[in-house]
Amino acid sequence: MWKVIYPEEWAKLQGVEKGIPVSEAARKILDGEGKLSGLQYEASVVMDNNSILSPMSTLHESSVLYEAYIASCNLVLFEKSNIKDASENLYKEFKENI
């Protein structure tokens, strides 16, 4: 049988294993547990308060663009295409999907 994990329980289990949570609610829970401290947390506070740094564009996380990039690399790697043609096709794919 599946056990339902509630957000508070999940935040406690996850902790800061994958970094400091973006969720303010999760940060409050972890702060209450004494888990928001140390270098990783201090770095996240500096980044949050830095006007020069900005979040990474979601375009970098696009599975369509990522798969197109991998496919182009494989074409060149396995000698199915040359760099010029593969890069032109990749550029076209990016323009169509941005």
NUKE-607480 format. One record per residue (C-alpha): residue in three letters; z negated, x negated, y. Coordinates in nm, 2 decimals, decimal comma, always signed. Layout:
N
<r: ALA | z: Z | x: X | y: Y>
...
***
This chain:
98
<r: MET | z: +0,00 | x: +0,00 | y: +0,00>
<r: TRP | z: +0,08 | x: -0,12 | y: +0,35>
<r: LYS | z: -0,19 | x: -0,19 | y: +0,60>
<r: VAL | z: -0,13 | x: -0,09 | y: +0,96>
<r: ILE | z: -0,22 | x: -0,37 | y: +1,20>
<r: TYR | z: -0,32 | x: -0,25 | y: +1,54>
<r: PRO | z: -0,23 | x: -0,45 | y: +1,86>
<r: GLU | z: -0,58 | x: -0,58 | y: +1,90>
<r: GLU | z: -0,60 | x: -0,69 | y: +1,54>
<r: TRP | z: -0,26 | x: -0,85 | y: +1,56>
<r: ALA | z: -0,34 | x: -1,04 | y: +1,88>
<r: LYS | z: -0,65 | x: -1,18 | y: +1,71>
<r: LEU | z: -0,46 | x: -1,28 | y: +1,39>
<r: GLN | z: -0,17 | x: -1,44 | y: +1,58>
<r: GLY | z: -0,39 | x: -1,61 | y: +1,83>
<r: VAL | z: -0,19 | x: -1,88 | y: +2,02>
<r: GLU | z: -0,01 | x: -2,00 | y: +1,70>
<r: LYS | z: +0,33 | x: -1,93 | y: +1,86>
<r: GLY | z: +0,22 | x: -2,00 | y: +2,22>
<r: ILE | z: +0,03 | x: -1,81 | y: +2,48>
<r: PRO | z: +0,12 | x: -1,44 | y: +2,45>
<r: VAL | z: +0,33 | x: -1,29 | y: +2,73>
<r: SER | z: +0,15 | x: -0,96 | y: +2,69>
<r: GLU | z: -0,14 | x: -0,93 | y: +2,94>
<r: ALA | z: -0,33 | x: -0,71 | y: +2,70>
<r: ALA | z: -0,30 | x: -0,97 | y: +2,42>
<r: ARG | z: -0,42 | x: -1,24 | y: +2,66>
<r: LYS | z: -0,72 | x: -1,03 | y: +2,76>
<r: ILE | z: -0,81 | x: -0,99 | y: +2,39>
<r: LEU | z: -0,78 | x: -1,36 | y: +2,32>
<r: ASP | z: -0,97 | x: -1,45 | y: +2,64>
<r: GLY | z: -1,25 | x: -1,22 | y: +2,51>
<r: GLU | z: -1,24 | x: -1,41 | y: +2,18>
<r: GLY | z: -1,26 | x: -1,75 | y: +2,36>
<r: LYS | z: -0,92 | x: -1,85 | y: +2,24>
<r: LEU | z: -0,75 | x: -1,90 | y: +2,58>
<r: SER | z: -0,84 | x: -2,26 | y: +2,66>
<r: GLY | z: -0,71 | x: -2,61 | y: +2,62>
<r: LEU | z: -0,40 | x: -2,79 | y: +2,72>
<r: GLN | z: -0,16 | x: -2,52 | y: +2,59>
<r: TYR | z: -0,33 | x: -2,25 | y: +2,80>
<r: GLU | z: -0,36 | x: -2,48 | y: +3,11>
<r: ALA | z: +0,02 | x: -2,56 | y: +3,08>
<r: SER | z: +0,10 | x: -2,19 | y: +3,06>
<r: VAL | z: -0,10 | x: -2,12 | y: +3,38>
<r: VAL | z: +0,08 | x: -2,40 | y: +3,56>
<r: MET | z: +0,42 | x: -2,26 | y: +3,45>
<r: ASP | z: +0,32 | x: -1,90 | y: +3,55>
<r: ASN | z: +0,23 | x: -2,02 | y: +3,90>
<r: ASN | z: +0,52 | x: -2,25 | y: +3,95>
<r: SER | z: +0,79 | x: -2,12 | y: +4,18>
<r: ILE | z: +1,04 | x: -2,38 | y: +4,07>
<r: LEU | z: +1,03 | x: -2,29 | y: +3,70>
<r: SER | z: +1,20 | x: -1,97 | y: +3,59>
<r: PRO | z: +1,22 | x: -1,80 | y: +3,25>
<r: MET | z: +1,50 | x: -1,89 | y: +3,02>
<r: SER | z: +1,80 | x: -1,67 | y: +3,05>
<r: THR | z: +1,83 | x: -1,41 | y: +2,77>
<r: LEU | z: +2,19 | x: -1,53 | y: +2,73>
<r: HIS | z: +2,06 | x: -1,83 | y: +2,55>
<r: GLU | z: +1,92 | x: -1,59 | y: +2,29>
<r: SER | z: +2,23 | x: -1,39 | y: +2,24>
<r: SER | z: +2,32 | x: -1,38 | y: +1,87>
<r: VAL | z: +2,68 | x: -1,32 | y: +1,95>
<r: LEU | z: +2,71 | x: -1,63 | y: +2,16>
<r: TYR | z: +2,50 | x: -1,84 | y: +1,92>
<r: GLU | z: +2,72 | x: -1,74 | y: +1,62>
<r: ALA | z: +3,03 | x: -1,81 | y: +1,82>
<r: TYR | z: +2,90 | x: -2,16 | y: +1,90>
<r: ILE | z: +2,81 | x: -2,23 | y: +1,54>
<r: ALA | z: +3,15 | x: -2,10 | y: +1,42>
<r: SER | z: +3,33 | x: -2,32 | y: +1,67>
<r: CYS | z: +3,13 | x: -2,63 | y: +1,56>
<r: ASN | z: +3,20 | x: -2,55 | y: +1,20>
<r: LEU | z: +3,58 | x: -2,52 | y: +1,27>
<r: VAL | z: +3,58 | x: -2,87 | y: +1,42>
<r: LEU | z: +3,33 | x: -3,02 | y: +1,16>
<r: PHE | z: +3,54 | x: -2,89 | y: +0,87>
<r: GLU | z: +3,87 | x: -2,99 | y: +1,03>
<r: LYS | z: +4,00 | x: -2,63 | y: +1,06>
<r: SER | z: +4,05 | x: -2,68 | y: +1,43>
<r: ASN | z: +4,05 | x: -2,95 | y: +1,70>
<r: ILE | z: +3,80 | x: -2,98 | y: +1,97>
<r: LYS | z: +4,03 | x: -2,86 | y: +2,25>
<r: ASP | z: +4,13 | x: -2,54 | y: +2,07>
<r: ALA | z: +3,78 | x: -2,47 | y: +1,94>
<r: SER | z: +3,63 | x: -2,52 | y: +2,29>
<r: GLU | z: +3,89 | x: -2,30 | y: +2,45>
<r: ASN | z: +3,83 | x: -2,02 | y: +2,20>
<r: LEU | z: +3,45 | x: -2,06 | y: +2,25>
<r: TYR | z: +3,49 | x: -2,04 | y: +2,63>
<r: LYS | z: +3,70 | x: -1,72 | y: +2,59>
<r: GLU | z: +3,44 | x: -1,57 | y: +2,35>
<r: PHE | z: +3,16 | x: -1,65 | y: +2,60>
<r: LYS | z: +3,35 | x: -1,49 | y: +2,89>
<r: GLU | z: +3,41 | x: -1,17 | y: +2,69>
<r: ASN | z: +3,04 | x: -1,14 | y: +2,59>
<r: ILE | z: +2,86 | x: -1,23 | y: +2,91>
***
